[in-house]
Amino acid sequence: MRHFRFQIKSNGGCGSWLLAVGLLVAAGQFSFSAQPGLTVNEHGELRLQGAPFRGIGVNYYDAFVRTLAQSPRTDYAAGFRELAARKIPFVRFSAGGYWPVNWQLYQTNRAQYFTQLDAVVRCAERQGVGLIPSLFWNLSTVPDLMGEPCTRWGDTNSRSIAFMRDYTRELVTRYVQSPAIWAWEFGNEYNLAADLPNAATHRPPVAPHLGTPAQRTAEDEVTHEDIRIAFRAFANEVRKYDSHRLIISGNAFPRPSAWHQQQERSWQNDTPEQFAAMLAADNPPPINSLSVRAYDLTNDLGRLAQAVTVARAEQKPLFVGEFGVSGNDTPAARADFATILSAMETNQIPLSALWVFDFDYQAKDWNVTTTNGRAWQLEAIQQANERLRAWPDQARSR
């Protein structure tokens, strides 16, 4: 995600979900007998309602989080309507607060908390927009809530893991029957913080007014093994209640030196084989997808084809959970965006999502709405999805 990781401050009118599903069934794209949401077949191919699927969605980061703010907003319904009108098939969103303080409603009035989350899910259902909830967006938030350092993500007996299991159980059991839920994601880019050679100077932020501890220690410096333990525990918890949906780590690309970081805490660049090993290991079973990002045209797009090769070897679909270009509408920005979309199509990426839709906090650089100067990005995604919907019919019958 772009440049707000440690800075967050924190219905009617929806259309008919049943009508949308009916139209898709009539078009031969869905089957009522198929399991809801995204699934992965024995060959590692992504499926939606039983049919092969490729599609481009958006990150609607604060569709729910905005309802937890000191001045709550419930205007997400308009956003879902606009996305549905453009046939943008799904959104990835944060299904929990960013800072510990954003979890106060959950801790003090759980019924109201879920009433607000229910409203987001039901609105997506009515508009026929899929949802990929990311449950624990910020790496340090759950440990901070539990009064533990971040390395307790690597302890299956910790209070942090217990909280993670409880919240995962609550969400999955509450929404497992919702046709809007496409997949379950753990968090956002945890792998980027793992085994940093300069970890002491890159510990999670200290912001006591937002609920963090007053200081950090070496025990807040997570390793790859810590996050993999947490990922496995999350995925196992999901599988207790949902036997089939896609499960996502939420990771970015491994850092170019990730293998060497883990082995020797150095910034030495990895070999292609070491990159492949880290990408696979950072998305451990029962997670059944690989997760990356695509912003940089060299470092990210340059490794996209290799990530696809790893995905095929692992028999897991690749999810480009974030991509985009920042700044104003310029010829260079449009060219870069076209290059990214072309890479998604050329590499046959099954699932990807624009960063970021209707997020006021990033209005200067990243926010894309239907009316601002970056609206053309939604138009480009709509056109790309139209091309993907024309994907050869024989793929659907495999």
N, C-alpha and C positions, 0 to 999 in steps of 0.2 A: 504494500500500500504506500501511497506517496505522501511522505512528509507531514504526518500528523500523529504519528504513533504515540508521542508523549505529550500531546498538546490539546486533547479534546476538552472543551469546556462543557462543557455540557449545559358519518361515513356513508356515511351513506352515499348513494349515487353510484355504487359499483354495479356493473352489468351482471349478466347471467352466466355463471360457470357451467351450468348444465347445458345451456345453449351452445357454449363454446365447445364443450366435449362432444355434443351431438354432431356439430359440424365437422369436427375432426374424425369422428367415427365414420360419418358419411363419406369423408374423403379417403377412408381406408388407412388413416394414420394411427388409430387407436383401437384397442380391443377391450371390451368390458371384462373379458375373462382374464386379462393380463393383470399382473400386480401393479399397484400404483407407484409412481415415481420412476427414477432411473435405476436400472439394474445392469449387471454385467454378466454376459453369458460365458460358457465354458471356454470360449476363444479369446476372452478379454474384450469383447465388443460391447460398446455402450448401447443400451436399449431403453426406449421410453414406451411404456404400455405395450411391451412386447415387440416393437418395431425398431430397427436400427435408427439411431439418432445422431445428428450433428446440429449444433446450434450455438448462437452467440447471444449472450444475455448481458446484463449490467450488474454492477455493484450498486445496490441501493442501501448503502451502509447504515444510515440512521432511520430507516423506515420505522423501526421499533424504538431505537435509542432516543429519538426525538420525543417520544412520549414519556421518557423518564427524566427529562430536563427540569430545571427549576421552573421554567415557563413552558409547560408541556405543549406539544403541537400534535395534532391528529390529522394533518393535511396530506398524509401519505396516500390517501385514496385517490386524489387527483393524479399522483404519479403513476399509480397502478393503471388508471384509466388510459393515460397517455401511452404507457408501454404496451398495453393490450391493443390500442388502436394501431400501433406500429408493428404488431405481431412479433414483438420482442419476447421470447418465450419464458425467460426466468430471471430471477434476481438472486444475488448472494447478499445476505444482510447479517448484521450483528444481532444475535438473539440473546444479548445480555449487555450489561453496562460495561463501559470502558474502564473507568476508575472504580475503586472500592465504594466511593460515595454514591455511585450510580446504582448500586445494589441495595440501597436503603429500603426502597419500596418492597423488594423481594423479601427482605429480612423482617420487615415490620407489618406488611399487609399483602401477604402472598396472593390472596384472592383477587385483590385489585390488580396486582402485577400481571397475573395471568388473564384477567379480563382485558387488559390492554394488549397483551400479546395475542390473545384470541382474536381480537378485532383486526389485527394485521393479517393473520392467517386467513380469516374468513373473507376479508376483502380480496386477497389474492385468489382465493377459491372462486369468488363471484366473477372476477375478471379473467379467470383462466390463465393466470400467470404462475409459473412454478416458483418454488422457494428453496433456496439452499441456506438454511440457518447455520451460522458459525457461532458456536456456543460460548467459547472462552477466548474472545478476540485478543486480549492483551495478556502477555505471558505472566506478568507479575500480579495481576489482580486477584486471582483466587488465593495464591499463597498469602498475599497481604490481608485478605479477608479472614484467613484462618490463622493469622499471626505466625506464619512460618516463612523461612527463606525460600527462594525460588527453586533451589535444588530439591525441595521435597516433592516436586513433580516426579522425581525418580524413585520415590519410596511408596510402594503400593499400600503401606500401612499408615500413610500420612493423613492428616486432616484435609489437606488439599485434594488428594485423590478421593477421599470419602465424599467431599463436597462435590467434586466433579461427577462422581457416580450418581449421587442423589439428584443433582440437577439434570443430568442426562436422562435418568430414568423418568423424571417428571415430564420433560419435554417429549421424549419419544413415546411414552405411553399416552400422553395427552393428544398427540397429533399423528400417531401412526396410521390412523384411518383417513387422514386428510388427503384428498387428491392433489392438493397444492404442494405438499412436501415432496421434493425431488431427491434430496440427499441430505446427509448429516455431515457437518464439518466441525473439527475440533476447535481450531483457532487460527490466528493469522501470523504466518511467517516466523514461527518459533525457531526454526532451524538457523535463522540468521544470527541468533544470539549464542549459538552453541560453540563451545571450545574456542573462544576468541583468544588469540595470543595477547591482546591488550584488554582482556576482560575487566581488569580492575578499574579501568577508566571508562568502561562502557556498561556499567551495571544499570539496572532499571532506575528510573528517575526517583527522586525524593520529593514528594509533594504532600506533606502531612494534611493540608487542608482538603486534599482529595482522597484521603484515606490511606496513604502509603506510610510505612514506618519513617522515622526521622533520620535513619541512616541505613546504608547497605553494607554488606560484608562479602567476603569471598564465597560465602554460602549462597549468595544470589547469582553466582556465575554458573549457568547451566551448561551441561555437556550434551552431546548427541545421545548418549545413553539415557540421560534423564528424560529428554523429550520423547524418545522412542518408548520408554516404559509408559509414559503418560498416554501416548497415542494408542498403544496396545490396550491399555486399560479402558480407554474411551471406546474403542471399537468393540471390545468384548462386551461392554455394557450395552451399547447400541444393539448388538446382535441378540441379547437376551429378549428383546422386545420387538425387533424388526429384523426379520430373517433375510431380507432381500435388497433393501435400498443401498445405493452407492454411499460409501463412507470415504471422507476426504480428510487429509491431515491439515490442509490450509497452508502448506509450506510454499516458500519461494524456491527458485532454482538453488541448488547447493552453491555456496560460495566457491569461486574458482579454486580455492585452496582448502576446501572442506575436509578432504581426506587427510591432508597434512596437518590441519588444525587438530583433528581428532587424535592423530597418531603422535604428533610431536609439537603441537602448538606453534606451528610456523605458517607463514604466508606463502610458502612455495606452491606454485601452481600444480594442480593435479593432472595426471595423465587422463586420456579418455576412459580408460578402464577404471581408474579411481573415481572419476565423476560418475560413471554408471553404477559403481558399487554404492556410492553415497546416496544417489537418487533413489535407488531401490531400498536401501536400508532405512532411509528416513521416512518411508511410507510402508511400515511393516504390517503384515497380515494381523488381524482380519481387515485392515484398511485395504480396499480393493480398487484404488486409483493411484495415480501419481499426480502431484500438484506442483506447478511452477508459476512463474510470472513472465511477462513479455513487454518490457518497456524499452530497454536499450537495444538498438538495432544491431549492435555488434555482439555484446556479451550474452544477451538473451536470445535474440533471433538466431545468432550464430550457433547456439547449442540446441535449438528447437528440434532439428532433424535427429540429432543424437538422442534427445529425450524420447522422441517417438520410437526410435529403435529399442531403447530400454523398455518402454511401455509394452511394446510387442513381445519382447523377451519375457517380461514379467506377466504378460496377459492381463494387464490393467490399463484402462483408458486414461489418457492424459487430460488433465484439467488445467488450462491456463486461467487461473483464478483472477488475474488482473492483467490488463494491458491498457495502453493509452498514450496520448501525447498531451503535453501541457501547453499553457500559454494562449496567445491570441490566434485568430484564424488567419494563417499566412499560407502561401504556396508551399513552403517547406513543411509546415505542420500537416497539411493535407497529404503531401507526398509521403511523409513518414507514416501517417495513419494508414494510407493505402498499402504501404509496404507491409505493415503488421497484419492487416486483414488478408493480404495476399498470402502471407506466410501461413496463416491459419488454414486457409483453403488448400494451398499447395501441399501442406504437410498433413492434411486431412485430420486436423485437430477436432475431436468430437465435441469438446465443451470448452467454452471460453467466455470471459466476462469483462466488459469495459469498466475501467475506473474513471469516474464515479458519477452516478446520476443523482441529481437533486440534493446536493450536499453543500449547504450554504457556507460551511466553515472553509471550504476550499474554493470559494467563488473566484478568487484571483487567478488560480492556475489550472485547476482540474475539473471543477464542477461543470457538468453537462446537463442542460435542461432543454425543454422543447422550444424555449423562447430566447435563450441567450446566444452569445456569439459562437458557441460550440455545438449548437443544435445540428449542424451538418454531420457530426459524428454519429448521432442517432440515425440520421438518414442513410449514412454509409452502412451501418449495421443492418438496418432494415433491408437494404438492397442485397447485402451479403447473405442474410437469412433467406431471402427469396431464391438466391442461387442454390443454397443448401437444400431448400425444400424441393428443388428440381433434381436433386440427387437421383441417379438412375434407379428405376423401380426394382431392378434385380437385386439391389442391395437390401431392399426391404423384405424380400422373400427368402433370404438365405437362412 
